């Protein structure tokens, strides 16, 4: 389970990186598309942070249950 959560974290970082390259490519061509891609960069970073935080809490909860 924890392994899958880590994979999802990495996928969010990949989405952010791909969106960042799209921002770079389309900044001078189509500003509206660049802004949408920039929103996906922000979403990807936020979701990575959120999922990582959730995973760490889950791992701590599992560790505490094993010790109890």
Buried (B, 14 or more C-beta within 10 A) or exposed (E): EEEEBEEBBEBBBEBBEBBBEBBEEBBEEEEEBBEBBBEBBEBBBEBBEEBBEEBEEEEEEEEEEEEE
